[in-house]
Amino acid sequence: MRYIVTILWACLIGGVVSYVLSSMGSEPFSLEGTVALAAVFFIAIAVLGDGILKNDNSHS
């Protein structure tokens, strides 16, 4: 469930960022670029959430 919500938010945020950047650059909106950006966001969030920023309570 956690990954489904992460994919949903990555797609939404990626779409907004892609739309704003393409509008600022007077370029046409690219769905392929949006999907690629969402994939990068998802991978970054998954790696940070499961690996690097994992809460370790063994030292408390």
Helices and strands as residue ranges (DSSP letters): H 2-24, H 31-47, I 48-52
